[in-house]
């Protein structure tokens, strides 16, 4: 049986990608070395649902369910900005930029989550926390490197990067290559059209 690794996500606008590129360049300059695995701006997206292994034979059923769910939700605007860290500045593991969105985003995510659970995909146990991951701190980062990362991030400010209209969600395939993950868009599900 042929399987792919897949996820459902919102793609950002070209302007936001450009802004994220600038933010990443600034952070890489302040934090050179291999203590953080930075994500190329073109690979950054807002994950709605990570599916994991998906059999190729069930892909059509999955896309039909995704389109049906997406068409129940209106399009909405998202704002991007503010630097953050999970779980905390003292113990940085994930560096991210925040998302500000109306309740429609959470409604869309819950709807997709429920629809995918109905198809047999395990529900996410953590609450939905919309963000854009910029990089992950290496597991083998030394205490000195971790302190430097904390210090630099506490002094780094990222303001408002822009806003864009969400009109669709996408099913992506993820292939791990030697140079990092490569994402291929397999399907686009449009949100309800505005009257």
Order of alpha helices (4+ residues) and beta strands (2+ residues): beta-alpha-beta-beta-alpha-beta-beta-alpha-beta-alpha-beta-beta-beta
